[in-house]
Amino acid sequence: MPMTEINSQIRALAAKLTEIHLSSSLSSIQPIAGKGEVNQIFLLTGSSGQKAILRLNEETEFERFKKEQWCAGMTASRGVPGASVLVVDICRAPALRERLSSLRTTVLF
């Protein structure tokens, strides 16, 4: 994955995910540099102040992200506090396809 940068496709993805999963419009997106060796990581803030982390990686990382989602669910079911995974997807979802047709990446949000 290239260095963390906010291009128009990432901004569009962040806005759509914020709208769908936080029921809010995207207020800000900030790259988090130096905290991930293989992912692009961004802090998203919704218009009502909600915050979420967006992690992007190559499409080949889909299974690893699904495993992280499963692990987060298992620990939560046993009462261990931690982050909730809202969605793991390859950017081919119909709602995103039109605006993000050339972005082929795995999303963990």
Wavefront OBJ file of the C-alpha trace (Angstrom):
o trace
v 0.000 0.000 0.000
v 1.419 3.428 -0.824
v 2.090 6.033 1.827
v -0.932 7.433 3.639
v -2.485 10.220 1.621
v -6.015 11.481 1.251
v -7.035 11.418 -2.383
v -10.516 11.989 -3.782
v -11.341 8.257 -3.787
v -10.389 7.794 -0.137
v -12.315 10.938 0.804
v -15.394 9.636 -1.084
v -15.124 6.235 0.621
v -14.753 7.857 4.049
v -17.779 10.076 3.418
v -19.933 7.139 2.302
v -18.908 4.933 5.255
v -19.526 7.781 7.711
v -22.964 8.350 6.206
v -23.921 4.662 6.277
v -22.405 3.522 9.568
v -22.361 6.658 11.711
v -25.551 8.227 10.293
v -23.605 11.434 9.921
v -21.777 13.455 7.316
v -17.998 13.438 7.255
v -16.646 16.424 9.147
v -12.934 15.585 8.911
v -10.523 12.901 7.821
v -6.997 12.800 9.204
v -4.249 10.358 8.254
v -2.638 8.536 11.156
v 0.967 8.097 10.113
v 3.505 5.801 11.707
v 0.989 3.520 13.463
v 0.566 0.863 10.800
v 3.197 -0.993 8.848
v 0.928 -2.338 6.106
v -2.333 -0.368 6.337
v -3.318 3.157 5.465
v -5.055 4.423 8.613
v -7.373 7.415 8.940
v -9.322 9.001 11.778
v -12.810 9.947 10.601
v -14.965 12.431 12.493
v -18.677 12.741 11.796
v -20.637 15.970 11.911
v -22.046 15.016 15.328
v -18.592 14.314 16.759
v -18.572 10.511 16.366
v -15.161 9.079 15.561
v -14.126 5.960 13.694
v -10.919 4.494 12.348
v -10.702 3.562 8.666
v -8.011 1.070 7.697
v -7.241 0.360 4.052
v -5.053 -2.287 2.518
v -4.692 -4.225 -0.723
v -7.568 -6.431 -1.839
v -5.472 -9.501 -0.995
v -5.764 -8.649 2.724
v -9.531 -9.291 2.795
v -9.259 -12.626 4.641
v -6.938 -11.151 7.277
v -9.392 -8.296 7.904
v -12.261 -10.823 8.154
v -10.241 -12.732 10.755
v -9.701 -9.514 12.736
v -13.449 -8.884 12.589
v -14.113 -12.412 13.888
v -11.566 -11.987 16.698
v -13.107 -8.662 17.752
v -16.539 -10.288 17.852
v -15.315 -13.249 19.894
v -13.603 -11.081 22.496
v -16.645 -8.785 22.735
v -18.921 -11.804 23.257
v -16.789 -12.745 26.257
v -17.011 -9.280 27.781
v -13.564 -8.029 26.780
v -13.781 -4.321 25.905
v -12.382 -3.277 22.571
v -13.141 -1.676 19.243
v -16.151 -2.759 17.207
v -15.646 -3.596 13.558
v -18.458 -1.980 11.580
v -17.666 -3.410 8.152
v -15.034 -5.365 6.256
v -15.448 -5.137 2.521
v -13.686 -5.016 -0.793
v -14.638 -1.755 -2.476
v -16.959 -3.323 -4.993
v -20.179 -2.713 -3.087
v -22.888 -1.260 -5.377
v -23.218 1.897 -3.277
v -19.514 2.617 -3.661
v -18.747 1.152 -7.088
v -19.759 4.154 -9.163
v -17.607 6.666 -7.283
v -14.721 4.322 -6.451
v -14.413 2.151 -9.537
v -10.606 2.278 -9.642
v -10.052 1.831 -5.874
v -9.497 -1.896 -5.322
v -8.730 -2.159 -1.674
v -9.904 -3.916 1.471
v -11.674 -1.781 4.054
v -11.803 -2.351 7.802
v -14.017 0.243 9.432
l 1 2 3 4 5 6 7 8 9 10 11 12 13 14 15 16 17 18 19 20 21 22 23 24 25 26 27 28 29 30 31 32 33 34 35 36 37 38 39 40 41 42 43 44 45 46 47 48 49 50 51 52 53 54 55 56 57 58 59 60 61 62 63 64 65 66 67 68 69 70 71 72 73 74 75 76 77 78 79 80 81 82 83 84 85 86 87 88 89 90 91 92 93 94 95 96 97 98 99 100 101 102 103 104 105 106 107 108 109
